[in-house]
Structures are given as C-alpha cells and as structure tokens.
Amino acid sequence: MSVHLQIAEQVKNHRQAQKEFLKLDAVREQIIDQLLQQASVSEDISVQQLNAVTKQMNQIASKFQFPLRKEVTKEMVLSFAKK
C-alpha cells in the first residue's frame, strides 16, 4: 500500500511542477513580447527579469526532466526585433 502512496505523491508533485512550469512559461512569453515591443521603438531594454524567470523554469525542468529554456541576451532580442 505504501508504494501506491509514494507513486501517488510523485504524480502529484510532477503535476504541480508542470503547472508551475507552464505558468512561468506564459509569464516568460509575455516578457518576451514586451521586450520586442520596447526594442521596436528603440527603447533601452533589460533581459534581467526574463532570465530570472528562465532560471526558475530551468530549476523545475532539471528536477522533473522538462525541456530547458535558453537564457536570452539583449542582442538576441534586438536582432529578433529587427526581423
């Protein structure tokens, strides 16, 4: 019986981590959109907040074997905004 409880707990933890990961992914996408808008009007941009969210996501990802996200540089945003 205890094996079933352990499995149930692992599944519960995995689902919670998945929800948190997806929530952070949505936040990350919003930040990327904001950065692209700022870059398109030549505003000075900072990727610090974006990479903080990315770091949180990667901590969850490494623990639960989710896909890792790359950290973003200012140059990457400016280059993408020019396209």
Distance bins in CASP14 RR format, pairs under 12 A and 6 or more apart:
PFRMAT RR
TARGET T0000
AUTHOR 0000-0000-0000
RMODE 2
METHOD distances of the structure
MODEL  1
1 7 0 0 0 0 0 1 0 0 0 0 0
1 8 0 0 0 0 0 1 0 0 0 0 0
2 8 0 0 0 0 0 1 0 0 0 0 0
2 9 0 0 0 0 0 1 0 0 0 0 0
3 9 0 0 0 0 0 1 0 0 0 0 0
3 10 0 0 0 0 0 1 0 0 0 0 0
4 10 0 0 0 0 0 1 0 0 0 0 0
4 11 0 0 0 0 0 1 0 0 0 0 0
5 11 0 0 0 0 0 1 0 0 0 0 0
5 12 0 0 0 0 0 1 0 0 0 0 0
6 12 0 0 0 0 0 1 0 0 0 0 0
6 13 0 0 0 0 0 1 0 0 0 0 0
7 13 0 0 0 0 0 1 0 0 0 0 0
7 14 0 0 0 0 0 1 0 0 0 0 0
8 14 0 0 0 0 0 1 0 0 0 0 0
8 15 0 0 0 0 0 1 0 0 0 0 0
9 15 0 0 0 0 0 1 0 0 0 0 0
9 16 0 0 0 0 0 1 0 0 0 0 0
10 16 0 0 0 0 0 1 0 0 0 0 0
10 17 0 0 0 0 0 1 0 0 0 0 0
10 63 0 0 0 0 0 1 0 0 0 0 0
10 64 0 0 0 0 0 1 0 0 0 0 0
11 17 0 0 0 0 0 1 0 0 0 0 0
11 18 0 0 0 0 0 1 0 0 0 0 0
11 64 0 0 0 0 0 1 0 0 0 0 0
12 18 0 0 0 0 0 1 0 0 0 0 0
12 19 0 0 0 0 0 1 0 0 0 0 0
13 19 0 0 0 0 0 1 0 0 0 0 0
13 20 0 0 0 0 0 1 0 0 0 0 0
13 60 0 0 0 0 0 1 0 0 0 0 0
13 63 0 0 0 0 1 0 0 0 0 0 0
13 64 0 0 0 0 1 0 0 0 0 0 0
14 20 0 0 0 0 0 1 0 0 0 0 0
14 21 0 0 0 0 0 1 0 0 0 0 0
14 60 0 0 0 0 0 1 0 0 0 0 0
14 63 0 0 0 0 1 0 0 0 0 0 0
14 64 1 0 1 0 0 0 0 0 0 0 0
14 65 0 0 0 0 1 0 0 0 0 0 0
14 66 0 0 0 0 1 0 0 0 0 0 0
15 21 0 0 0 0 0 1 0 0 0 0 0
15 22 0 0 0 0 0 1 0 0 0 0 0
15 64 0 0 0 0 1 0 0 0 0 0 0
16 22 0 0 0 0 0 1 0 0 0 0 0
16 23 0 0 0 0 0 1 0 0 0 0 0
16 60 0 0 0 0 1 0 0 0 0 0 0
16 63 0 0 0 0 0 1 0 0 0 0 0
16 64 0 0 0 0 1 0 0 0 0 0 0
17 23 0 0 0 0 0 1 0 0 0 0 0
17 24 0 0 0 0 0 1 0 0 0 0 0
17 56 0 0 0 0 0 1 0 0 0 0 0
17 57 0 0 0 0 0 1 0 0 0 0 0
17 59 0 0 0 0 0 1 0 0 0 0 0
17 60 1 0 1 0 0 0 0 0 0 0 0
17 61 0 0 0 0 1 0 0 0 0 0 0
17 62 0 0 0 0 0 1 0 0 0 0 0
17 63 1 0 0 1 0 0 0 0 0 0 0
17 64 1 0 1 0 0 0 0 0 0 0 0
17 65 0 0 0 0 0 1 0 0 0 0 0
17 66 1 0 0 1 0 0 0 0 0 0 0
18 24 0 0 0 0 0 1 0 0 0 0 0
18 25 0 0 0 0 0 1 0 0 0 0 0
18 57 0 0 0 0 0 1 0 0 0 0 0
18 60 0 0 0 0 1 0 0 0 0 0 0
18 61 0 0 0 0 0 1 0 0 0 0 0
18 63 0 0 0 0 0 1 0 0 0 0 0
18 64 1 0 0 1 0 0 0 0 0 0 0
18 65 0 0 0 0 0 1 0 0 0 0 0
18 66 1 0 0 1 0 0 0 0 0 0 0
18 67 0 0 0 0 0 1 0 0 0 0 0
19 25 0 0 0 0 0 1 0 0 0 0 0
19 26 0 0 0 0 0 1 0 0 0 0 0
19 60 0 0 0 0 0 1 0 0 0 0 0
19 64 0 0 0 0 0 1 0 0 0 0 0
19 66 0 0 0 0 0 1 0 0 0 0 0
20 26 0 0 0 0 0 1 0 0 0 0 0
20 27 0 0 0 0 0 1 0 0 0 0 0
20 53 0 0 0 0 0 1 0 0 0 0 0
20 56 0 0 0 0 1 0 0 0 0 0 0
20 57 0 0 0 0 1 0 0 0 0 0 0
20 59 0 0 0 0 0 1 0 0 0 0 0
20 60 1 0 0 1 0 0 0 0 0 0 0
20 61 0 0 0 0 0 1 0 0 0 0 0
20 63 0 0 0 0 0 1 0 0 0 0 0
20 64 0 0 0 0 1 0 0 0 0 0 0
20 66 0 0 0 0 0 1 0 0 0 0 0
21 27 0 0 0 0 0 1 0 0 0 0 0
21 28 0 0 0 0 0 1 0 0 0 0 0
21 53 0 0 0 0 0 1 0 0 0 0 0
21 54 0 0 0 0 0 1 0 0 0 0 0
21 56 0 0 0 0 1 0 0 0 0 0 0
21 57 1 0 0 1 0 0 0 0 0 0 0
21 58 0 0 0 0 1 0 0 0 0 0 0
21 59 0 0 0 0 1 0 0 0 0 0 0
21 60 1 0 1 0 0 0 0 0 0 0 0
21 61 1 0 0 1 0 0 0 0 0 0 0
21 62 0 0 0 0 0 1 0 0 0 0 0
21 63 0 0 0 0 0 1 0 0 0 0 0
21 64 1 0 0 1 0 0 0 0 0 0 0
21 65 0 0 0 0 0 1 0 0 0 0 0
21 66 1 0 1 0 0 0 0 0 0 0 0
21 67 0 0 0 0 1 0 0 0 0 0 0
21 68 0 0 0 0 0 1 0 0 0 0 0
21 69 0 0 0 0 1 0 0 0 0 0 0
22 28 0 0 0 0 0 1 0 0 0 0 0
22 29 0 0 0 0 0 1 0 0 0 0 0
22 57 0 0 0 0 1 0 0 0 0 0 0
22 60 0 0 0 0 0 1 0 0 0 0 0
22 61 0 0 0 0 0 1 0 0 0 0 0
22 64 0 0 0 0 0 1 0 0 0 0 0
22 66 0 0 0 0 1 0 0 0 0 0 0
22 67 0 0 0 0 0 1 0 0 0 0 0
23 29 0 0 0 0 0 1 0 0 0 0 0
23 30 0 0 0 0 0 1 0 0 0 0 0
23 53 0 0 0 0 0 1 0 0 0 0 0
23 56 0 0 0 0 0 1 0 0 0 0 0
23 57 0 0 0 0 1 0 0 0 0 0 0
23 60 0 0 0 0 0 1 0 0 0 0 0
24 30 0 0 0 0 0 1 0 0 0 0 0
24 31 0 0 0 0 0 1 0 0 0 0 0
24 50 0 0 0 0 0 1 0 0 0 0 0
24 52 0 0 0 0 0 1 0 0 0 0 0
24 53 1 0 1 0 0 0 0 0 0 0 0
24 54 0 0 0 0 1 0 0 0 0 0 0
24 55 0 0 0 0 1 0 0 0 0 0 0
24 56 1 0 1 0 0 0 0 0 0 0 0
24 57 1 0 1 0 0 0 0 0 0 0 0
24 58 0 0 0 0 1 0 0 0 0 0 0
24 59 0 0 0 0 1 0 0 0 0 0 0
24 60 1 0 0 1 0 0 0 0 0 0 0
24 61 0 0 0 0 1 0 0 0 0 0 0
24 66 0 0 0 0 0 1 0 0 0 0 0
24 69 0 0 0 0 1 0 0 0 0 0 0
25 31 0 0 0 0 0 1 0 0 0 0 0
25 32 0 0 0 0 0 1 0 0 0 0 0
25 50 0 0 0 0 0 1 0 0 0 0 0
25 53 0 0 0 0 1 0 0 0 0 0 0
25 54 0 0 0 0 1 0 0 0 0 0 0
25 56 0 0 0 0 0 1 0 0 0 0 0
25 57 1 0 0 1 0 0 0 0 0 0 0
25 58 0 0 0 0 0 1 0 0 0 0 0
25 60 0 0 0 0 0 1 0 0 0 0 0
25 61 0 0 0 0 0 1 0 0 0 0 0
25 66 0 0 0 0 1 0 0 0 0 0 0
25 67 0 0 0 0 1 0 0 0 0 0 0
25 68 0 0 0 0 0 1 0 0 0 0 0
25 69 1 0 0 1 0 0 0 0 0 0 0
26 32 0 0 0 0 0 1 0 0 0 0 0
26 33 0 0 0 0 0 1 0 0 0 0 0
26 53 0 0 0 0 1 0 0 0 0 0 0
26 57 0 0 0 0 0 1 0 0 0 0 0
27 33 0 0 0 0 0 1 0 0 0 0 0
27 34 0 0 0 0 0 1 0 0 0 0 0
27 49 0 0 0 0 1 0 0 0 0 0 0
27 50 0 0 0 0 1 0 0 0 0 0 0
27 52 0 0 0 0 0 1 0 0 0 0 0
27 53 1 0 1 0 0 0 0 0 0 0 0
27 54 0 0 0 0 0 1 0 0 0 0 0
27 56 0 0 0 0 1 0 0 0 0 0 0
27 57 0 0 0 0 1 0 0 0 0 0 0
27 69 0 0 0 0 0 1 0 0 0 0 0
28 34 0 0 0 0 0 1 0 0 0 0 0
28 35 0 0 0 0 0 1 0 0 0 0 0
28 47 0 0 0 0 0 1 0 0 0 0 0
28 49 0 0 0 0 1 0 0 0 0 0 0
28 50 1 0 0 1 0 0 0 0 0 0 0
28 51 0 0 0 0 1 0 0 0 0 0 0
28 52 0 0 0 0 1 0 0 0 0 0 0
28 53 1 0 1 0 0 0 0 0 0 0 0
28 54 1 0 0 1 0 0 0 0 0 0 0
28 55 0 0 0 0 0 1 0 0 0 0 0
28 56 0 0 0 0 1 0 0 0 0 0 0
28 57 1 0 0 1 0 0 0 0 0 0 0
28 58 0 0 0 0 0 1 0 0 0 0 0
28 69 1 0 0 1 0 0 0 0 0 0 0
28 70 0 0 0 0 0 1 0 0 0 0 0
28 71 0 0 0 0 0 1 0 0 0 0 0
28 72 0 0 0 0 1 0 0 0 0 0 0
29 35 0 0 0 0 0 1 0 0 0 0 0
29 36 0 0 0 0 0 1 0 0 0 0 0
29 50 0 0 0 0 0 1 0 0 0 0 0
29 53 0 0 0 0 1 0 0 0 0 0 0
29 54 0 0 0 0 0 1 0 0 0 0 0
29 57 0 0 0 0 0 1 0 0 0 0 0
29 69 0 0 0 0 0 1 0 0 0 0 0
29 72 0 0 0 0 0 1 0 0 0 0 0
30 36 0 0 0 0 0 1 0 0 0 0 0
30 37 0 0 0 0 0 1 0 0 0 0 0
30 49 0 0 0 0 0 1 0 0 0 0 0
30 50 0 0 0 0 1 0 0 0 0 0 0
30 53 0 0 0 0 1 0 0 0 0 0 0
31 37 0 0 0 0 0 1 0 0 0 0 0
31 38 0 0 0 0 0 1 0 0 0 0 0
31 45 0 0 0 0 0 1 0 0 0 0 0
31 46 0 0 0 0 0 1 0 0 0 0 0
31 47 0 0 0 0 1 0 0 0 0 0 0
31 48 0 0 0 0 0 1 0 0 0 0 0
31 49 1 0 1 0 0 0 0 0 0 0 0
31 50 1 0 1 0 0 0 0 0 0 0 0
31 51 0 0 0 0 1 0 0 0 0 0 0
31 52 0 0 0 0 1 0 0 0 0 0 0
31 53 1 0 0 1 0 0 0 0 0 0 0
31 54 0 0 0 0 1 0 0 0 0 0 0
31 57 0 0 0 0 0 1 0 0 0 0 0
31 69 0 0 0 0 0 1 0 0 0 0 0
31 72 0 0 0 0 1 0 0 0 0 0 0
31 77 0 0 0 0 0 1 0 0 0 0 0
32 38 0 0 0 0 0 1 0 0 0 0 0
32 39 0 0 0 0 0 1 0 0 0 0 0
32 45 0 0 0 0 0 1 0 0 0 0 0
32 47 0 0 0 0 1 0 0 0 0 0 0
32 49 0 0 0 0 0 1 0 0 0 0 0
32 50 1 0 0 1 0 0 0 0 0 0 0
32 51 0 0 0 0 0 1 0 0 0 0 0
32 53 0 0 0 0 1 0 0 0 0 0 0
32 54 0 0 0 0 0 1 0 0 0 0 0
32 69 0 0 0 0 0 1 0 0 0 0 0
32 70 0 0 0 0 0 1 0 0 0 0 0
32 72 1 0 0 1 0 0 0 0 0 0 0
32 76 0 0 0 0 0 1 0 0 0 0 0
32 77 1 0 0 1 0 0 0 0 0 0 0
32 80 0 0 0 0 1 0 0 0 0 0 0
32 81 0 0 0 0 0 1 0 0 0 0 0
33 39 0 0 0 0 0 1 0 0 0 0 0
33 40 0 0 0 0 0 1 0 0 0 0 0
33 50 0 0 0 0 0 1 0 0 0 0 0
33 77 0 0 0 0 0 1 0 0 0 0 0
33 80 0 0 0 0 0 1 0 0 0 0 0
33 81 0 0 0 0 0 1 0 0 0 0 0
34 40 0 0 0 0 0 1 0 0 0 0 0
34 41 0 0 0 0 0 1 0 0 0 0 0
34 43 0 0 0 0 0 1 0 0 0 0 0
34 45 0 0 0 0 1 0 0 0 0 0 0
34 46 0 0 0 0 0 1 0 0 0 0 0
34 47 0 0 0 0 0 1 0 0 0 0 0
34 49 0 0 0 0 1 0 0 0 0 0 0
34 50 0 0 0 0 1 0 0 0 0 0 0
34 77 0 0 0 0 0 1 0 0 0 0 0
34 81 0 0 0 0 0 1 0 0 0 0 0
35 41 0 0 0 0 0 1 0 0 0 0 0
35 43 0 0 0 0 1 0 0 0 0 0 0
35 44 0 0 0 0 0 1 0 0 0 0 0
35 45 1 0 1 0 0 0 0 0 0 0 0
35 46 0 0 0 0 1 0 0 0 0 0 0
35 47 1 0 0 1 0 0 0 0 0 0 0
35 48 0 0 0 0 0 1 0 0 0 0 0
35 49 0 0 0 0 1 0 0 0 0 0 0
35 50 1 0 0 1 0 0 0 0 0 0 0
35 51 0 0 0 0 0 1 0 0 0 0 0
35 53 0 0 0 0 0 1 0 0 0 0 0
35 72 0 0 0 0 1 0 0 0 0 0 0
35 73 0 0 0 0 0 1 0 0 0 0 0
35 74 0 0 0 0 1 0 0 0 0 0 0
35 76 0 0 0 0 1 0 0 0 0 0 0
35 77 1 0 1 0 0 0 0 0 0 0 0
35 78 0 0 0 0 1 0 0 0 0 0 0
35 79 0 0 0 0 0 1 0 0 0 0 0
35 80 0 0 0 0 1 0 0 0 0 0 0
35 81 0 0 0 0 1 0 0 0 0 0 0
36 43 0 0 0 0 0 1 0 0 0 0 0
36 45 0 0 0 0 1 0 0 0 0 0 0
36 47 0 0 0 0 0 1 0 0 0 0 0
36 50 0 0 0 0 0 1 0 0 0 0 0
36 72 0 0 0 0 0 1 0 0 0 0 0
36 76 0 0 0 0 0 1 0 0 0 0 0
36 77 1 0 0 1 0 0 0 0 0 0 0
36 78 0 0 0 0 1 0 0 0 0 0 0
36 79 0 0 0 0 0 1 0 0 0 0 0
36 80 1 0 0 1 0 0 0 0 0 0 0
36 81 1 0 1 0 0 0 0 0 0 0 0
36 82 0 0 0 0 0 1 0 0 0 0 0
36 83 0 0 0 0 1 0 0 0 0 0 0
37 43 0 0 0 0 1 0 0 0 0 0 0
37 45 0 0 0 0 1 0 0 0 0 0 0
37 77 0 0 0 0 0 1 0 0 0 0 0
37 80 0 0 0 0 0 1 0 0 0 0 0
37 81 0 0 0 0 1 0 0 0 0 0 0
38 44 1 0 0 1 0 0 0 0 0 0 0
38 45 1 0 1 0 0 0 0 0 0 0 0
38 46 0 0 0 0 1 0 0 0 0 0 0
38 47 0 0 0 0 0 1 0 0 0 0 0
38 49 0 0 0 0 0 1 0 0 0 0 0
38 50 0 0 0 0 0 1 0 0 0 0 0
38 74 0 0 0 0 0 1 0 0 0 0 0
38 77 0 0 0 0 1 0 0 0 0 0 0
38 78 0 0 0 0 0 1 0 0 0 0 0
38 81 0 0 0 0 1 0 0 0 0 0 0
39 45 1 0 1 0 0 0 0 0 0 0 0
39 46 0 0 0 0 0 1 0 0 0 0 0
39 47 0 0 0 0 0 1 0 0 0 0 0
39 72 0 0 0 0 0 1 0 0 0 0 0
39 74 0 0 0 0 1 0 0 0 0 0 0
39 75 0 0 0 0 0 1 0 0 0 0 0
39 76 0 0 0 0 0 1 0 0 0 0 0
39 77 1 0 1 0 0 0 0 0 0 0 0
39 78 1 0 1 0 0 0 0 0 0 0 0
39 79 0 0 0 0 1 0 0 0 0 0 0
39 80 1 0 0 1 0 0 0 0 0 0 0
39 81 1 1 0 0 0 0 0 0 0 0 0
39 82 0 0 0 0 1 0 0 0 0 0 0
39 83 0 0 0 0 0 1 0 0 0 0 0
40 77 0 0 0 0 0 1 0 0 0 0 0
40 78 0 0 0 0 1 0 0 0 0 0 0
40 80 0 0 0 0 0 1 0 0 0 0 0
40 81 1 0 1 0 0 0 0 0 0 0 0
40 82 0 0 0 0 1 0 0 0 0 0 0
40 83 0 0 0 0 0 1 0 0 0 0 0
41 81 0 0 0 0 1 0 0 0 0 0 0
42 78 0 0 0 0 1 0 0 0 0 0 0
42 81 0 0 0 0 1 0 0 0 0 0 0
42 82 0 0 0 0 0 1 0 0 0 0 0
43 74 0 0 0 0 0 1 0 0 0 0 0
43 77 0 0 0 0 0 1 0 0 0 0 0
43 78 0 0 0 0 0 1 0 0 0 0 0
43 81 0 0 0 0 0 1 0 0 0 0 0
44 74 0 0 0 0 1 0 0 0 0 0 0
44 77 0 0 0 0 0 1 0 0 0 0 0
44 78 0 0 0 0 0 1 0 0 0 0 0
45 72 0 0 0 0 0 1 0 0 0 0 0
45 73 0 0 0 0 0 1 0 0 0 0 0
45 74 1 0 0 1 0 0 0 0 0 0 0
45 75 0 0 0 0 0 1 0 0 0 0 0
45 76 0 0 0 0 0 1 0 0 0 0 0
45 77 1 0 1 0 0 0 0 0 0 0 0
45 78 1 0 0 1 0 0 0 0 0 0 0
45 80 0 0 0 0 0 1 0 0 0 0 0
45 81 0 0 0 0 1 0 0 0 0 0 0
46 52 0 0 0 0 0 1 0 0 0 0 0
46 72 0 0 0 0 0 1 0 0 0 0 0
46 73 0 0 0 0 0 1 0 0 0 0 0
46 74 1 0 0 1 0 0 0 0 0 0 0
46 77 0 0 0 0 1 0 0 0 0 0 0
47 53 0 0 0 0 0 1 0 0 0 0 0
47 54 0 0 0 0 1 0 0 0 0 0 0
47 55 0 0 0 0 0 1 0 0 0 0 0
47 70 0 0 0 0 0 1 0 0 0 0 0
47 71 1 0 0 1 0 0 0 0 0 0 0
47 72 1 0 1 0 0 0 0 0 0 0 0
47 73 1 0 0 1 0 0 0 0 0 0 0
47 74 1 0 1 0 0 0 0 0 0 0 0
47 75 0 0 0 0 1 0 0 0 0 0 0
47 76 0 0 0 0 1 0 0 0 0 0 0
47 77 1 0 0 1 0 0 0 0 0 0 0
47 78 0 0 0 0 0 1 0 0 0 0 0
47 80 0 0 0 0 0 1 0 0 0 0 0
48 54 0 0 0 0 0 1 0 0 0 0 0
48 55 0 0 0 0 0 1 0 0 0 0 0
48 71 0 0 0 0 0 1 0 0 0 0 0
48 72 0 0 0 0 0 1 0 0 0 0 0
48 73 0 0 0 0 0 1 0 0 0 0 0
48 74 0 0 0 0 1 0 0 0 0 0 0
49 55 0 0 0 0 0 1 0 0 0 0 0
49 56 0 0 0 0 0 1 0 0 0 0 0
49 72 0 0 0 0 0 1 0 0 0 0 0
50 56 0 0 0 0 0 1 0 0 0 0 0
50 57 0 0 0 0 0 1 0 0 0 0 0
50 69 0 0 0 0 1 0 0 0 0 0 0
50 70 0 0 0 0 0 1 0 0 0 0 0
50 71 0 0 0 0 1 0 0 0 0 0 0
50 72 1 0 1 0 0 0 0 0 0 0 0
50 73 0 0 0 0 1 0 0 0 0 0 0
50 74 0 0 0 0 1 0 0 0 0 0 0
50 76 0 0 0 0 0 1 0 0 0 0 0
50 77 0 0 0 0 1 0 0 0 0 0 0
51 57 0 0 0 0 0 1 0 0 0 0 0
51 58 0 0 0 0 1 0 0 0 0 0 0
51 69 0 0 0 0 1 0 0 0 0 0 0
51 70 0 0 0 0 1 0 0 0 0 0 0
51 71 1 0 1 0 0 0 0 0 0 0 0
51 72 1 0 0 1 0 0 0 0 0 0 0
51 73 0 0 0 0 1 0 0 0 0 0 0
51 74 0 0 0 0 0 1 0 0 0 0 0
51 76 0 0 0 0 0 1 0 0 0 0 0
51 77 0 0 0 0 0 1 0 0 0 0 0
52 58 0 0 0 0 0 1 0 0 0 0 0
52 59 0 0 0 0 0 1 0 0 0 0 0
52 69 0 0 0 0 0 1 0 0 0 0 0
52 71 0 0 0 0 1 0 0 0 0 0 0
52 72 0 0 0 0 0 1 0 0 0 0 0
53 59 0 0 0 0 0 1 0 0 0 0 0
53 60 0 0 0 0 0 1 0 0 0 0 0
53 69 0 0 0 0 1 0 0 0 0 0 0
53 71 0 0 0 0 0 1 0 0 0 0 0
53 72 0 0 0 0 0 1 0 0 0 0 0
54 60 0 0 0 0 0 1 0 0 0 0 0
54 61 0 0 0 0 1 0 0 0 0 0 0
54 67 0 0 0 0 0 1 0 0 0 0 0
54 68 0 0 0 0 1 0 0 0 0 0 0
54 69 1 0 1 0 0 0 0 0 0 0 0
54 70 1 0 0 1 0 0 0 0 0 0 0
54 71 1 0 1 0 0 0 0 0 0 0 0
54 72 1 0 0 1 0 0 0 0 0 0 0
54 73 0 0 0 0 0 1 0 0 0 0 0
55 61 0 0 0 0 0 1 0 0 0 0 0
55 62 0 0 0 0 0 1 0 0 0 0 0
55 68 0 0 0 0 0 1 0 0 0 0 0
55 69 0 0 0 0 1 0 0 0 0 0 0
55 70 0 0 0 0 0 1 0 0 0 0 0
55 71 1 0 0 1 0 0 0 0 0 0 0
55 72 0 0 0 0 0 1 0 0 0 0 0
56 62 0 0 0 0 0 1 0 0 0 0 0
56 63 0 0 0 0 0 1 0 0 0 0 0
56 66 0 0 0 0 0 1 0 0 0 0 0
56 69 0 0 0 0 1 0 0 0 0 0 0
56 71 0 0 0 0 0 1 0 0 0 0 0
57 63 0 0 0 0 0 1 0 0 0 0 0
57 64 0 0 0 0 0 1 0 0 0 0 0
57 66 1 0 0 1 0 0 0 0 0 0 0
57 67 0 0 0 0 1 0 0 0 0 0 0
57 68 1 0 0 1 0 0 0 0 0 0 0
57 69 1 0 1 0 0 0 0 0 0 0 0
57 70 0 0 0 0 0 1 0 0 0 0 0
57 71 0 0 0 0 0 1 0 0 0 0 0
58 64 0 0 0 0 0 1 0 0 0 0 0
58 65 0 0 0 0 0 1 0 0 0 0 0
58 66 0 0 0 0 1 0 0 0 0 0 0
58 67 0 0 0 0 1 0 0 0 0 0 0
58 68 1 0 1 0 0 0 0 0 0 0 0
58 69 1 0 0 1 0 0 0 0 0 0 0
58 70 0 0 0 0 1 0 0 0 0 0 0
58 71 0 0 0 0 1 0 0 0 0 0 0
59 66 0 0 0 0 0 1 0 0 0 0 0
59 68 0 0 0 0 0 1 0 0 0 0 0
59 69 0 0 0 0 0 1 0 0 0 0 0
60 66 1 0 0 1 0 0 0 0 0 0 0
60 67 0 0 0 0 0 1 0 0 0 0 0
60 68 0 0 0 0 0 1 0 0 0 0 0
60 69 0 0 0 0 0 1 0 0 0 0 0
61 67 1 0 0 1 0 0 0 0 0 0 0
61 68 1 0 1 0 0 0 0 0 0 0 0
61 69 1 0 0 1 0 0 0 0 0 0 0
61 70 0 0 0 0 0 1 0 0 0 0 0
62 68 1 0 0 1 0 0 0 0 0 0 0
62 69 0 0 0 0 0 1 0 0 0 0 0
70 76 0 0 0 0 1 0 0 0 0 0 0
71 77 0 0 0 0 0 1 0 0 0 0 0
72 78 0 0 0 0 0 1 0 0 0 0 0
72 79 0 0 0 0 0 1 0 0 0 0 0
72 80 0 0 0 0 1 0 0 0 0 0 0
72 81 0 0 0 0 0 1 0 0 0 0 0
73 79 0 0 0 0 1 0 0 0 0 0 0
73 80 0 0 0 0 0 1 0 0 0 0 0
74 80 0 0 0 0 0 1 0 0 0 0 0
74 81 0 0 0 0 0 1 0 0 0 0 0
75 81 0 0 0 0 0 1 0 0 0 0 0
75 82 0 0 0 0 0 1 0 0 0 0 0
76 82 0 0 0 0 0 1 0 0 0 0 0
76 83 0 0 0 0 0 1 0 0 0 0 0
77 83 0 0 0 0 0 1 0 0 0 0 0
END
